[in-house]
Amino acid sequence: MSYNEIIFDVADDVATLTFNRPDALNALAPGMVEEFGAALADIKARAGKDIKALVLAGAGRAFCAGGDVKAMNARERSAEQMRAHLRASHHRMVDLMNLEVPVVSLVHGPAAGAGANIALAADFVLATPKAMFMQAFGRIGLVPDWGGFYVLPRLVGLQKAKELVFTARRVGAEEAKQMGLVYDIIGEDGALENAQAFAQRFTHASTTAIGVAKNILNQSFNLDLHTLLELEASGQGACATSEYHRAAVKRFADKQPAMFDWEKLDQAAT
């Protein structure tokens, strides 16, 4: 598929998906939403093959400003139409959250409304000092969408989530890190390349193990101990019979360097 409102490419097993409406701060126009969904479907089909990690970014000076408010002003929808519109978008967030590869979002400017929730749905959120997060919905009399009710309280807790939603205030990079929205703050210079390099470390890991672990962790707040133990046992069965596991165990027995060693990769990056 050819893309006009996103940029999508794959290099060294890392996919990079960039929202590309910089003049509109990458607001979610219908065309962009459709292309975003198509790219996610492509990544899902290629996960563990030639795609082992994903970086989300925004062109220009914003990550994504959320819904296109100008377009909202130009049209009216009934409650039924709005509900149907959002339900048609839900599969995109489900696909994003359940991709069986690590997802890294790079926020280098505003991430507001739905744009904030897309960024926060990643496994790791990297921010530059100019990053800004905002649950902007309250400013125009709306409630969070694009998964905000799911993601936000899991990251910051219920009381802080209520504060961010009720006040619709801006949160800078440092505060976002302190409250658990951001994994790390990185420099402005070479930010995309550094985010891609961070994601590239995971290409040395077992995609099977990461996919299984991610799937179970995503469900862990909603399941009881017995169910989680059953998922653990089934997941371990899939991992223990993988080619990656067999090769990693053989390297250990032969006293060869590990196939995946985060500390060494971290040292090499610094």
Residue pairs with C-beta under 8 A, 6 or more apart in sequence:
1 35
1 38
1 39
1 42
3 20
3 35
3 38
3 39
4 20
4 31
4 35
5 19
5 20
5 21
5 29
5 31
5 32
5 35
6 17
6 18
6 19
6 20
6 32
6 35
6 36
6 39
7 16
7 17
7 18
7 20
7 59
8 15
8 16
8 17
8 18
8 35
8 39
8 42
9 15
9 16
10 16
10 46
10 50
10 51
11 196
12 200
12 203
13 50
13 51
13 52
13 53
13 200
13 203
14 51
14 52
14 53
14 54
14 55
14 196
14 199
14 200
14 203
15 43
15 46
15 51
15 53
15 54
15 55
16 54
16 55
16 57
16 192
16 196
17 36
17 39
17 40
17 43
17 54
17 55
17 56
17 57
18 56
18 57
18 58
18 59
19 26
19 32
19 36
19 56
19 57
19 58
19 59
19 63
19 64
19 115
20 26
20 32
20 59
21 27
21 29
21 32
21 59
22 58
22 59
22 60
22 61
22 62
23 60
24 65
24 68
25 60
25 61
25 62
25 64
25 65
25 109
25 110
26 32
26 58
26 59
26 60
26 62
26 63
26 64
26 65
26 115
27 64
27 65
27 66
27 67
27 68
27 69
27 70
27 115
28 64
28 66
28 67
28 68
28 114
28 115
29 68
29 71
33 89
33 92
36 92
37 89
37 91
37 92
37 95
40 92
40 95
40 96
40 99
41 95
43 51
43 54
43 99
43 101
44 95
44 99
44 100
47 99
47 100
47 101
47 207
47 211
48 100
48 101
48 207
48 208
48 211
51 101
52 101
52 202
52 203
52 205
52 207
53 101
53 102
53 103
53 104
53 199
53 200
53 202
53 203
54 99
54 101
54 102
54 103
54 104
54 199
55 103
55 104
55 105
55 106
55 192
55 195
55 196
55 199
56 63
56 103
56 104
56 105
56 106
56 118
56 119
56 122
57 63
57 105
57 106
57 108
57 192
57 195
58 64
58 107
58 108
58 109
58 111
58 115
60 109
61 108
61 109
61 110
62 109
62 110
62 111
62 115
63 105
63 106
63 107
63 108
63 109
63 110
63 111
63 115
63 119
63 131
64 110
64 111
64 112
64 114
64 115
64 116
64 118
64 119
65 110
65 112
65 113
65 115
66 112
66 113
66 114
66 115
66 116
66 136
67 113
67 114
67 145
69 140
72 140
77 85
86 145
89 146
93 117
93 118
93 121
93 146
93 147
96 103
96 118
96 121
96 122
97 121
97 147
97 218
98 214
98 215
98 218
100 207
100 210
100 211
100 212
100 214
100 215
101 202
101 207
101 210
101 211
102 123
102 124
102 199
102 202
102 210
102 214
103 121
103 122
103 123
103 124
104 122
104 123
104 124
104 125
104 126
104 195
104 198
104 199
105 118
105 119
105 120
105 121
105 122
105 124
105 125
105 126
106 126
106 127
106 128
106 191
106 192
106 195
107 119
107 125
107 126
107 127
107 128
107 131
107 133
107 173
107 182
108 127
108 128
108 130
108 131
108 188
108 191
109 128
109 130
109 131
109 132
110 132
110 134
111 118
111 119
111 131
111 132
111 133
111 134
112 132
112 133
112 134
112 136
113 134
113 135
113 136
113 137
113 144
113 145
113 146
114 145
114 146
114 148
116 133
116 134
116 135
116 136
116 148
117 144
117 145
117 146
117 147
117 148
117 151
117 152
118 146
118 147
119 125
119 133
120 133
120 148
120 151
120 152
120 155
120 181
121 147
121 151
123 214
124 183
124 184
124 198
125 176
125 181
125 182
125 183
126 182
126 183
126 184
126 185
126 186
126 191
126 194
126 195
126 198
127 173
127 176
127 177
127 182
127 184
127 185
127 186
128 173
128 185
128 186
128 187
128 188
128 191
129 173
129 174
129 185
129 187
129 188
130 173
130 188
131 172
131 173
131 176
131 182
131 185
132 170
132 171
132 172
132 173
133 170
133 171
133 176
133 181
134 168
134 169
134 170
134 171
135 144
135 148
135 152
135 164
135 165
135 168
136 168
137 143
137 144
137 145
137 148
137 165
137 168
138 165
138 166
138 167
138 168
139 168
143 149
143 165
144 152
144 165
148 165
152 161
152 164
152 165
153 161
154 221
155 161
155 179
155 180
155 181
156 164
156 179
156 180
156 181
160 179
164 171
171 179
171 181
173 182
173 185
174 185
176 182
177 183
177 184
177 185
186 194
186 195
187 194
197 269
198 269
201 262
201 265
201 266
201 269
202 210
204 259
204 260
204 265
205 260
206 239
206 242
206 244
206 245
206 248
206 260
207 244
208 238
208 239
208 242
208 244
208 245
209 239
209 242
209 244
209 245
212 235
212 238
212 239
213 235
215 231
215 235
216 228
216 231
216 232
216 235
219 228
219 231
220 228
223 231
239 245
244 259
247 259
248 258
248 259
248 260
251 257
251 258
251 259
252 258
257 264
